[in-house]
């Protein structure tokens, strides 16, 4: 009985020991995180310069990404307005033109059809060029009736296929859809995606170098302290921990500053860009990062700062030898 009771006491004593170690580990992390932040605040000028360098490195690819996202939205809007202009034979009477319009309207791949008679086409032509009654003296109307067709599927491939089929309809002289510029815009968007990814990788490397250089200087300044704690048995994880927190703080601060710069820059550019889009008859606004995009930027900047500190400290710990 006494042996069982003593074994239970031993088990009960081991459980608190594990909990105490875990609490001590958590307390040490909190203390190191707080101390590393205090050390950064003690060097305000150097820390601020590092934060601005990180923010600029993050702002440039983020701005390119926002512009690319805006171009993709504009691309989709332009694709939604894709339409066909079907020119009917000049010899068709108005009643026959309406029959052709009804025939085209019955197709499953056609969403909307608007008939523009020859007289309406001439009136619109005069109004667009501000010619007044200058064309009233013509012996006959040279413009044929036409159909404005909005397809159901508005991709360039589907619109081109529909135009080819409509050319086979009796009474149709020509069906045109200028979709080449939209296809070029799509190709430019794909090229822009690769450019943004390339610049993002380069500037991410820049953040690693900025944080790594800052942490390298901090390691050199605390070299004697590191050697002392290493001699008394401190592990590399213990030595590395405060520098990792410093790198994470720098990355987080640089990301927050980048969000501020992005907000200021987007507000400064939004008005002229909206005015430019309005001049082309398009309602387009420069998109923002939003909550998810901002959170992703902060996470990426923090991870980059932590990774840069890890690489810098690891290299110096491998080279460091007690004197």
C-alpha positions as CSV (number, residue, x, y, z in Angstrom):
1,X,0.0,0.0,0.0
2,X,2.8,2.4,0.9
3,X,4.5,1.7,-2.3
4,X,1.4,2.5,-4.3
5,X,0.8,5.7,-2.4
6,X,4.5,6.8,-3.0
7,X,4.2,6.0,-6.7
8,X,1.0,8.1,-6.9
9,X,2.8,11.0,-5.1
10,X,5.6,10.7,-7.6
11,X,3.2,10.8,-10.6
12,X,1.4,13.8,-9.0
13,X,4.7,15.6,-8.6
14,X,5.8,15.0,-12.2
15,X,2.6,16.5,-13.7
16,X,3.1,20.0,-12.1
17,X,6.7,19.9,-13.1
18,X,5.7,19.6,-16.8
19,X,3.1,22.4,-16.4
20,X,5.7,24.6,-14.7
21,X,8.1,24.1,-17.5
22,X,5.5,24.9,-20.1
23,X,4.5,28.1,-18.2
24,X,8.1,29.1,-17.8
25,X,8.6,28.6,-21.6
26,X,5.6,30.7,-22.4
27,X,6.7,33.4,-19.9
28,X,10.1,33.5,-21.5
29,X,8.6,34.0,-24.9
30,X,6.5,36.8,-23.7
31,X,9.4,38.4,-22.0
32,X,11.7,38.0,-25.0
33,X,9.0,39.5,-27.3
34,X,8.6,42.5,-25.0
35,X,12.3,43.0,-24.6
36,X,13.0,42.8,-28.3
37,X,10.3,45.4,-29.0
38,X,11.8,47.7,-26.3
39,X,15.3,47.3,-27.9
40,X,13.9,48.4,-31.2
41,X,12.2,51.4,-29.6
42,X,15.5,52.4,-28.0
43,X,16.9,53.0,-31.6
44,X,14.0,55.0,-33.1
45,X,15.9,56.4,-36.1
46,X,17.5,53.2,-37.2
47,X,14.3,51.3,-36.6
48,X,12.2,53.8,-38.5
49,X,14.6,53.8,-41.5
50,X,14.4,50.0,-41.6
51,X,10.6,50.0,-41.4
52,X,10.5,52.5,-44.3
53,X,12.8,50.4,-46.4
54,X,10.6,47.3,-45.7
55,X,7.4,49.3,-46.4
56,X,8.7,50.5,-49.8
57,X,9.8,47.0,-50.8
58,X,6.2,45.8,-50.0
59,X,4.3,48.8,-51.5
60,X,5.7,48.4,-55.0
61,X,4.6,44.8,-55.7
62,X,1.3,45.4,-53.8
63,X,0.5,48.4,-55.9
64,X,1.3,46.5,-59.1
65,X,-1.0,43.7,-57.9
66,X,-3.8,46.2,-57.2
67,X,-3.4,47.7,-60.6
68,X,-3.4,44.3,-62.2
69,X,-6.6,43.4,-60.2
70,X,-8.2,46.6,-61.5
71,X,-7.2,45.7,-65.1
72,X,-8.8,42.3,-64.7
73,X,-12.0,43.8,-63.4
74,X,-12.0,46.2,-66.3
75,X,-11.3,43.3,-68.6
76,X,-14.4,41.5,-67.3
77,X,-16.5,44.6,-67.6
78,X,-15.5,45.1,-71.2
79,X,-16.1,41.4,-71.9
80,X,-19.6,41.8,-70.5
81,X,-20.3,44.6,-73.0
82,X,-19.1,42.6,-76.0
83,X,-21.6,42.7,-78.8
84,X,-21.9,42.0,-82.5
85,X,-22.9,44.4,-85.2
86,X,-24.8,42.6,-88.0
87,X,-25.2,44.5,-91.3
88,X,-28.2,43.5,-93.4
89,X,-28.3,43.5,-97.2
90,X,-29.0,47.0,-98.5
91,X,-31.8,45.7,-100.7
92,X,-33.9,44.4,-97.7
93,X,-37.1,46.2,-96.9
94,X,-37.9,47.2,-93.3
95,X,-40.4,44.3,-93.0
96,X,-37.8,41.8,-94.2
97,X,-35.2,43.3,-91.8
98,X,-37.6,42.7,-88.9
99,X,-38.1,39.1,-90.0
100,X,-34.3,38.6,-89.9
101,X,-34.1,40.2,-86.5
102,X,-36.8,37.8,-85.2
103,X,-34.9,34.9,-86.6
104,X,-31.7,35.9,-84.9
105,X,-33.6,36.6,-81.7
106,X,-34.8,33.0,-81.5
107,X,-31.3,31.6,-81.3
108,X,-30.3,30.1,-77.9
109,X,-26.9,31.7,-78.0
110,X,-28.3,35.2,-78.5
111,X,-29.4,37.3,-75.5
112,X,-30.7,40.5,-76.9
113,X,-31.2,41.9,-80.4
114,X,-31.8,45.5,-81.3
115,X,-32.9,46.4,-84.9
116,X,-31.6,49.7,-86.3
117,X,-33.4,50.6,-89.5
118,X,-31.7,52.3,-92.4
119,X,-33.5,55.6,-91.5
120,X,-32.5,55.3,-87.8
121,X,-28.9,54.5,-88.8
122,X,-28.7,57.7,-91.0
123,X,-30.2,59.8,-88.2
124,X,-27.7,58.5,-85.7
125,X,-24.8,59.0,-88.1
126,X,-25.9,62.7,-88.6
127,X,-26.2,63.2,-84.9
128,X,-22.8,61.6,-84.1
129,X,-21.0,63.8,-86.6
130,X,-23.2,66.9,-85.9
131,X,-24.0,67.3,-89.6
132,X,-27.5,68.6,-89.1
133,X,-29.5,68.3,-92.4
134,X,-26.5,68.1,-94.6
135,X,-27.4,64.6,-95.7
136,X,-31.1,65.3,-96.5
137,X,-30.2,66.0,-100.2
138,X,-29.1,62.4,-100.9
139,X,-31.1,60.6,-103.5
140,X,-31.1,57.4,-101.4
141,X,-30.0,56.2,-98.0
142,X,-26.6,54.6,-98.4
143,X,-26.7,52.9,-95.0
144,X,-28.3,49.4,-94.6
145,X,-30.3,48.3,-91.7
146,X,-28.3,46.6,-88.9
147,X,-28.7,44.5,-85.8
148,X,-26.9,45.0,-82.5
149,X,-26.6,41.5,-81.1
150,X,-25.5,40.7,-77.5
151,X,-24.5,37.1,-77.2
152,X,-25.1,34.9,-74.1
153,X,-21.5,33.8,-73.9
154,X,-19.3,36.8,-74.3
155,X,-15.8,35.4,-74.5
156,X,-13.8,36.3,-77.6
157,X,-14.0,32.7,-78.9
158,X,-17.8,32.5,-78.5
159,X,-18.4,35.9,-80.1
160,X,-16.2,35.0,-83.1
161,X,-18.1,31.7,-83.6
162,X,-21.4,33.4,-83.4
163,X,-20.4,36.0,-85.9
164,X,-19.3,33.3,-88.3
165,X,-22.7,31.6,-87.9
166,X,-24.7,34.8,-88.4
167,X,-23.0,35.5,-91.7
168,X,-24.7,32.4,-93.0
169,X,-28.2,33.8,-92.3
170,X,-30.2,34.9,-95.3
171,X,-30.4,38.6,-95.6
172,X,-27.2,39.2,-93.6
173,X,-24.4,41.0,-95.5
174,X,-21.7,41.1,-92.7
175,X,-21.3,40.4,-89.0
176,X,-18.4,42.1,-87.3
177,X,-17.0,41.9,-83.8
178,X,-13.8,43.8,-83.0
179,X,-12.6,41.4,-80.3
180,X,-8.9,41.4,-81.2
181,X,-8.2,44.3,-78.8
182,X,-9.9,42.4,-76.0
183,X,-7.8,39.4,-76.6
184,X,-4.7,41.6,-76.6
185,X,-5.8,43.0,-73.3
186,X,-6.1,39.4,-71.9
187,X,-2.6,38.6,-73.1
188,X,-1.3,41.8,-71.5
189,X,-3.0,40.8,-68.2
190,X,-1.3,37.4,-68.3
191,X,2.0,39.1,-68.9
192,X,1.3,41.5,-66.0
193,X,0.7,38.6,-63.7
194,X,4.1,37.2,-64.4
195,X,5.7,40.6,-64.0
196,X,4.0,41.1,-60.7
197,X,5.1,37.7,-59.4
198,X,8.7,38.4,-60.5
199,X,8.8,41.8,-58.8
200,X,7.1,40.3,-55.8
201,X,9.8,37.6,-55.5
202,X,12.6,40.2,-56.0
203,X,11.1,42.6,-53.4
204,X,10.5,39.7,-51.0
205,X,14.2,39.0,-51.3
206,X,14.9,42.6,-50.6
207,X,12.9,42.4,-47.4
208,X,15.0,39.4,-46.4
209,X,18.2,41.3,-47.1
210,X,17.0,44.4,-45.2
211,X,16.0,42.5,-42.1
212,X,19.0,40.2,-42.3
213,X,21.4,43.1,-42.4
214,X,19.7,44.7,-39.5
215,X,19.7,41.5,-37.4
216,X,23.4,40.9,-38.4
217,X,24.4,44.3,-36.9
218,X,22.3,43.5,-33.8
219,X,24.1,40.1,-33.4
220,X,27.5,41.8,-33.8
221,X,26.6,44.4,-31.1
222,X,25.6,41.6,-28.7
223,X,28.4,39.2,-29.6
224,X,30.0,39.2,-26.1
225,X,26.6,38.6,-24.5
226,X,25.9,35.7,-26.9
227,X,29.3,34.1,-26.2
228,X,28.7,34.3,-22.4
229,X,25.3,32.7,-22.5
230,X,26.6,30.0,-24.9
231,X,29.4,29.2,-22.5
232,X,27.1,28.6,-19.6
233,X,25.0,26.2,-21.7
234,X,22.4,28.2,-23.6
235,X,21.1,26.5,-26.7
236,X,21.1,28.0,-30.2
237,X,17.3,28.2,-29.9
238,X,17.6,30.3,-26.7
239,X,20.2,32.6,-28.4
240,X,18.2,32.9,-31.6
241,X,14.8,33.7,-30.0
242,X,15.2,37.4,-29.3
243,X,16.5,38.1,-32.8
244,X,13.6,36.2,-34.3
245,X,11.2,38.3,-32.4
246,X,13.0,41.4,-33.5
247,X,12.8,40.3,-37.2
248,X,9.1,39.6,-36.8
249,X,8.5,43.0,-35.2
250,X,10.3,44.7,-38.0
251,X,8.3,42.7,-40.6
252,X,5.0,43.5,-38.9
253,X,5.9,47.2,-38.5
254,X,7.0,47.4,-42.1
255,X,3.7,45.8,-43.3
256,X,1.6,48.2,-41.2
257,X,3.6,51.2,-42.6
258,X,3.1,49.7,-46.1
259,X,-0.7,49.6,-45.6
260,X,-0.6,53.3,-44.6
261,X,1.5,54.2,-47.7
262,X,-0.9,52.2,-49.9
263,X,-4.0,53.9,-48.5
264,X,-2.4,57.3,-49.1
265,X,-1.2,56.4,-52.6
266,X,-4.5,54.9,-53.6
267,X,-6.5,57.9,-52.4
268,X,-4.1,60.2,-54.3
269,X,-4.5,58.2,-57.6
270,X,-8.2,57.2,-57.4
271,X,-9.6,60.5,-58.6
272,X,-7.6,60.9,-61.8
273,X,-8.0,57.3,-62.6
274,X,-11.8,57.4,-62.2
275,X,-11.9,60.6,-64.3
276,X,-9.8,58.8,-67.0
277,X,-12.2,55.8,-66.9
278,X,-15.2,58.1,-67.1
279,X,-13.8,59.7,-70.2
280,X,-14.0,56.3,-71.9
281,X,-17.5,55.7,-70.7
282,X,-16.5,53.1,-68.1
283,X,-17.4,53.2,-64.4
284,X,-14.1,51.9,-62.9
285,X,-12.5,52.5,-59.5
286,X,-9.1,51.4,-58.3
287,X,-9.6,48.4,-56.0
288,X,-8.3,48.2,-52.5
289,X,-6.7,45.4,-50.5
290,X,-9.6,44.9,-48.2
291,X,-9.4,43.0,-44.9
292,X,-8.2,39.7,-46.3
293,X,-5.6,41.4,-48.5
294,X,-4.3,43.6,-45.7
295,X,-4.1,40.6,-43.4
296,X,-2.2,38.6,-46.0
297,X,0.2,41.5,-46.4
298,X,0.8,41.7,-42.7
299,X,1.3,37.9,-42.4
300,X,3.7,37.8,-45.4
301,X,5.7,40.8,-44.0
302,X,6.0,39.2,-40.6
303,X,7.0,35.9,-42.0
304,X,9.6,37.5,-44.2
305,X,11.0,39.4,-41.2
306,X,11.2,36.3,-39.1
307,X,12.8,34.3,-42.0
308,X,15.4,37.0,-42.6
309,X,16.3,37.1,-38.9
310,X,16.5,33.2,-38.8
311,X,18.9,33.2,-41.8
312,X,21.1,36.0,-40.4
313,X,21.3,34.6,-36.9
314,X,21.9,31.0,-38.2
315,X,24.9,32.1,-40.3
316,X,26.5,34.0,-37.5
317,X,25.9,31.3,-34.9
318,X,27.6,28.8,-37.2
319,X,30.6,31.2,-37.6
320,X,30.8,32.4,-34.0
321,X,33.5,30.8,-31.8
322,X,34.3,31.9,-28.2
323,X,37.4,34.0,-27.9
